[in-house]
């Protein structure tokens, strides 16, 4: 939670929240653990809502800035709905955000800050580490030196290249020999020196401080580490000498205490031997009684099951007997039979009426058909034929 809050603060600084969000509402900048620790829940909740609304607006979704007297449940639900619209999962209840601090508040603001950075086109890049340049010692130049500048530069280069900070004397001799050869080649006419020993000594004393080779101490050098290891070893040995006496004394006291405890335990065991025997016999009797109880309880359980079955059968027989008795003494079936007979009589009368109507209709149709046949027969016989007869 604290690491998440620090990441959130870095992202807010990248979004310039001090100028765009805090100065507009006259608020103070956030501390490193503002939303991780409870300080003032009301102020923290208002700050959370203000930053959430600003980040949602910064991410490209218009969001109304919450006021001090707005419903906190409505504000939280709107913020979570916007967070879901960005595709971020919300697997905690909204009531966790009412306090204005905690892991959930840091998570919501961190997700919104990432979406705002994506919308603004910000992208994280690899860190660019500055190159460490070794500081070279400044050596005072003297025009009166005889070709020593080049020699000192070569020595410094050898010191930087050599990990053990040693100077190769062979290289130094070769360079000195080359410089002497160059001087002899240029000044072939000088075959004998006219400088006295006193002047050479003065020149040596003057140039000697500049010819000293200083080796810079580096914390990464293994010699420094070895020296530190020796120092720590000496400190550990000195501390061990002091603490060994205390540890030996403590060990002796603990050993004496353990011996006393063992002797007391043996004495107590010898004094309570008969009680232990009685306790063991009582435990044996108790185990036997438990076995008998388990056997008896098993038989009782079986008998209880049989009794429950018999009781269910008895209840069923009683129910059937009551139903038969009630059916024998109850006159409801007779009433139902009478009603059914009355209904059958009514249906029989209706059927007789329908049969009579149908017979009458059938008779009328037959008579009509007969009259039609007679009329057709008379119509087909000619009148002359009737007169001849």
C-alpha positions in Angstrom: 0.0 0.0 0.0 2.8 2.4 0.8 4.7 1.6 -2.4 1.5 2.0 -4.4 1.0 5.5 -2.8 4.5 6.5 -3.7 3.9 5.4 -7.3 0.7 7.3 -7.4 2.4 10.5 -6.1 5.0 10.2 -8.9 2.2 9.8 -11.5 0.3 12.8 -10.1 3.5 14.9 -10.3 3.9 13.9 -14.0 0.4 15.1 -14.6 1.1 18.4 -12.9 -1.6 18.0 -10.3 -0.3 20.8 -8.1 -1.0 23.4 -10.7 -4.2 22.0 -12.3 -6.0 20.4 -9.3 -4.6 21.6 -5.9 -4.2 25.3 -6.7 -7.7 25.6 -8.1 -9.2 24.3 -4.8 -6.6 25.9 -2.5 -5.3 22.6 -1.2 -1.9 21.5 0.1 0.4 19.1 -1.7 0.1 15.4 -0.8 2.6 13.7 1.4 4.2 10.3 0.5 1.7 8.3 2.6 -1.3 10.6 2.5 -3.9 7.9 1.4 -2.1 5.1 3.1 -2.5 6.3 6.8 -5.6 7.7 8.4 -5.2 11.3 9.4 -8.5 13.2 8.8 -11.2 11.0 7.1 -13.4 13.9 6.0 -10.5 15.8 4.4 -9.0 12.6 2.9 -12.4 11.6 1.4 -12.9 15.1 -0.2 -9.3 15.0 -1.5 -9.9 11.5 -2.9 -13.2 12.6 -4.7 -11.5 15.8 -6.0 -8.5 13.9 -7.5 -10.7 11.1 -8.8 -12.9 13.6 -10.7 -9.9 15.5 -12.0 -8.2 12.3 -13.2 -11.4 11.1 -14.9 -11.7 14.4 -16.7 -7.9 14.2 -17.6 -8.5 10.7 -19.0 -11.0 12.1 -21.6 -14.3 11.3 -19.8 -16.3 14.4 -18.6 -17.0 14.2 -14.9 -18.7 16.8 -12.7 -16.5 18.1 -9.8 -18.1 16.9 -6.5 -19.1 19.4 -3.9 -18.7 19.2 -0.1 -22.4 18.4 0.6 -23.0 15.8 -2.2 -24.1 12.3 -1.4 -20.9 10.2 -0.8 -22.5 7.0 -2.0 -23.5 8.6 -5.3 -20.0 10.0 -5.8 -18.4 6.6 -5.1 -20.8 4.8 -7.4 -20.1 7.3 -10.2 -16.3 7.0 -9.8 -16.5 3.1 -9.8 -18.7 3.1 -12.9 -16.1 5.3 -14.7 -13.3 3.0 -13.5 -15.2 0.0 -14.9 -15.7 1.8 -18.2 -11.9 1.9 -18.5 -11.8 -1.9 -18.2 -10.4 -2.0 -14.6 -11.7 -4.7 -12.3 -13.5 -3.7 -9.1 -13.5 -6.6 -6.6 -14.3 -4.7 -3.4 -17.4 -3.2 -1.8 -18.0 0.6 -2.4 -18.1 1.2 1.4 -14.3 0.7 1.5 -13.8 4.1 -0.2 -15.9 6.1 2.3 -13.0 6.4 4.7 -10.9 8.2 2.1 -7.8 6.1 2.7 -6.6 2.6 2.4 -5.5 0.1 -0.2 -8.7 0.5 -2.2 -8.4 4.3 -2.4 -4.8 4.1 -3.6 -5.8 1.4 -6.2 -8.6 3.5 -7.6 -6.5 6.7 -7.9 -3.5 4.7 -9.3 -5.7 3.2 -12.1 -7.2 6.6 -13.0 -3.7 8.2 -13.0 -2.5 5.5 -15.5 -5.5 6.1 -17.7 -4.8 9.8 -17.6 -1.2 9.3 -18.6 -2.3 7.0 -21.5 -4.7 9.7 -22.7 -2.1 12.4 -22.6 0.3 10.2 -24.6 2.9 9.7 -21.8 5.1 6.7 -22.0 7.7 5.4 -19.6 11.3 5.2 -20.9 14.4 3.4 -19.7 16.4 5.4 -17.1 19.5 7.2 -18.4 22.3 6.8 -15.8 25.0 9.5 -15.9 28.5 8.3 -16.6 30.8 8.6 -13.7 34.0 10.5 -14.5 37.0 10.0 -12.4 38.4 13.3 -11.0 42.0 13.7 -12.0 44.4 15.3 -9.6 45.6 18.7 -10.7 49.3 18.9 -10.8 50.9 22.3 -11.0 52.7 22.8 -14.2 56.2 24.1 -14.2 57.9 25.3 -17.4 61.3 24.5 -15.9 60.6 20.8 -15.7 62.5 18.6 -18.1 59.9 16.7 -20.1 58.0 15.6 -16.9 54.5 16.5 -18.0 54.3 13.7 -20.5 55.7 11.3 -18.0 53.1 12.2 -15.3 50.2 11.9 -17.8 51.5 8.4 -18.7 51.7 7.5 -15.0 48.1 8.7 -14.4 46.8 6.6 -17.4 48.6 3.6 -16.0 47.0 4.2 -12.6 43.4 4.4 -14.1 44.0 1.3 -16.2 45.5 -0.9 -13.5 42.9 -2.2 -11.0 45.3 -2.8 -8.2 46.6 0.9 -8.4 50.2 -0.3 -9.0 52.7 1.5 -11.3 54.6 -0.7 -13.7 58.2 0.3 -13.1 59.4 -1.3 -16.4 57.0 0.9 -18.3 58.2 4.0 -16.4 61.8 3.1 -17.0 61.1 2.6 -20.7 59.3 6.0 -20.9 62.2 7.7 -19.1 64.7 6.0 -21.4 62.7 7.2 -24.5 62.5 10.7 -23.1 66.3 10.7 -22.5 67.0 9.4 -26.0 64.8 12.2 -27.4 66.7 14.7 -25.4 70.1 13.3 -26.4 69.0 13.2 -30.1 68.0 16.9 -29.9 71.0 18.0 -27.9 73.8 15.9 -29.3 76.2 18.8 -28.8 75.8 18.6 -25.0 78.3 15.9 -24.1 79.1 16.9 -20.5 77.0 18.6 -17.8 78.2 21.8 -16.3 75.6 21.7 -13.5 77.0 21.3 -10.0 75.8 18.8 -7.3 74.4 21.5 -5.1 72.2 22.8 -8.0 71.1 19.2 -8.8 70.1 18.8 -5.1 68.1 22.0 -5.1 66.4 21.0 -8.3 65.6 17.6 -6.9 64.1 19.2 -3.7 62.0 21.5 -5.8 60.7 18.9 -8.2 60.3 16.0 -5.6 56.8 17.0 -4.3 55.5 16.9 -7.8 57.0 13.5 -8.5 55.1 11.8 -5.7 52.6 9.3 -6.9 49.4 9.4 -4.9 47.0 6.5 -5.1 43.4 7.5 -4.6 41.3 5.3 -2.3 38.3 3.8 -4.0 35.4 2.3 -1.9 35.0 -0.4 -4.6 38.6 -1.6 -4.2 38.9 -5.1 -2.7 41.7 -3.9 -0.3 39.2 -1.6 1.4 36.8 -4.5 1.7 39.5 -6.8 3.2 40.5 -4.1 5.7 36.9 -3.6 6.7 36.5 -7.4 7.1 39.6 -7.5 9.3 38.2 -4.6 11.4 34.9 -6.3 11.8 36.6 -9.6 12.7 38.6 -7.8 15.4 35.4 -6.2 16.7 33.6 -9.5 16.7 36.5 -11.2 18.5 36.6 -8.5 21.2 32.9 -8.6 21.6 32.9 -12.4 21.8 35.5 -12.3 24.6 33.2 -10.1 26.7 30.0 -12.0 25.9 31.5 -15.5 26.3 31.8 -15.1 30.1 28.1 -14.0 30.3 27.1 -16.9 28.0 29.0 -19.5 30.0 27.5 -18.2 33.2 24.1 -18.3 31.7 24.7 -21.8 30.4 25.9 -23.0 33.9 22.8 -21.5 35.6 20.5 -23.1 33.0 22.2 -26.5 33.5 21.9 -26.3 37.3 18.2 -25.3 37.0 17.6 -28.3 34.6 19.3 -30.6 37.1 17.1 -29.3 39.9 14.0 -29.8 37.8 15.0 -33.4 36.9 15.7 -34.2 40.6 12.4 -32.7 41.7 10.6 -34.5 39.0 12.1 -37.9 40.1 11.2 -37.1 43.7 7.6 -36.3 42.8 7.3 -39.4 40.6 8.6 -41.6 43.5 6.2 -40.0 46.0 3.2 -40.2 43.7 3.8 -43.7 42.3 0.8 -45.3 44.2 -1.5 -42.4 43.0 -0.3 -43.0 39.4 -1.1 -46.7 39.7 -4.6 -45.9 41.1 -5.1 -43.4 38.2 -4.1 -46.1 35.7 -6.5 -48.6 37.2 -9.3 -46.0 37.2 -8.5 -45.2 33.5 -8.8 -49.0 32.7 -12.1 -49.2 34.5 -13.3 -46.1 32.7 -12.3 -47.5 29.3 -14.3 -50.7 30.1 -17.3 -48.7 31.2 -17.1 -46.7 27.9 -17.0 -49.9 25.9 -20.1 -51.2 27.7 -21.8 -47.9 27.3 -21.0 -47.9 23.5 -22.4 -51.4 23.2 -25.5 -50.5 25.2 -26.0 -47.3 23.3 -25.8 -49.3 20.0 -28.6 -51.7 21.2 -30.7 -48.7 22.4 -30.2 -47.0 19.0 -31.4 -50.1 17.1 -34.4 -50.4 19.4 -35.2 -46.8 19.0 -35.1 -47.2 15.2 -37.5 -50.3 15.4 -39.8 -48.3 17.8 -39.9 -45.4 15.3 -40.8 -47.8 12.5 -43.6 -49.4 14.6 -44.9 -46.0 15.6 -45.0 -44.9 12.0 -46.9 -48.1 11.1 -49.3 -47.6 14.0 -49.9 -44.0 12.9 -50.6 -45.2 9.4 -53.1 -47.8 10.6 -54.9 -45.3 12.8 -55.2 -42.9 9.9 -56.7 -45.6 7.7 -59.1 -46.7 10.4 -60.2 -43.1 11.0 -60.8 -42.6 7.2 -62.9 -45.8 7.0 -64.9 -44.9 10.1 -65.5 -41.4 8.8 -66.6 -42.7 5.4 -69.0 -45.2 7.1 -70.7 -42.6 9.4 -70.6 -39.8 6.9 -73.8 -39.1 4.8 -72.0 -37.1 2.2 -71.7 -39.9 -0.3 -75.4 -40.5 -0.2 -76.1 -36.9 -0.9 -73.6 -37.0 -3.7 -75.4 -40.1 -5.1 -78.8 -38.4 -4.9 -77.5 -35.3 -6.6 -76.0 -37.5 -9.4 -79.3 -39.4 -9.9 -81.2 -36.1 -10.1 -78.7 -34.8 -12.6 -79.1 -38.1 -14.6 -82.9 -37.8 -14.6 -82.6 -34.2 -15.9 -80.2 -35.3 -18.6 -82.6 -38.2 -19.5 -85.5 -35.8 -19.9 -83.5 -33.4 -22.0 -82.4 -36.3 -24.2 -86.0 -37.5 -24.6 -87.0 -34.1 -25.7 -84.1 -33.9 -28.1 -85.0 -37.4 -29.4 -88.7 -36.3 -29.9 -87.7 -33.2 -31.8 -85.3 -35.2 -34.0 -88.1 -37.8 -34.7 -90.5 -35.0 -35.6 -88.0 -33.3 -37.8 -87.2 -36.7 -39.5 -91.0 -37.4 -40.1 -91.5 -34.0 -41.6 -88.5 -34.5 -43.9 -89.9 -37.9 -45.0 -93.4 -36.5 -45.7 -91.9 -33.6 -47.6 -89.8 -36.0 -49.6 -92.8 -38.2 -50.3 -95.0 -35.3 -51.5 -92.2 -34.1 -53.8 -91.9 -37.6 -55.3 -95.7 -37.7 -55.9 -95.6 -34.3 -57.6 -92.8 -35.3 -59.8 -94.5 -38.5 -60.8 -97.7 -36.7 -61.8 -95.7 -34.1 -63.7 -94.0 -36.7 -65.9 -97.3 -38.5 -67.1 -98.8 -36.8 -70.2 -102.5 -35.7 -70.2 -103.4 -37.5 -73.5 -102.3 -40.8 -72.1 -104.5 -40.2 -69.1 -107.5 -39.4 -71.4 -107.1 -42.6 -73.5 -107.3 -44.7 -70.5 
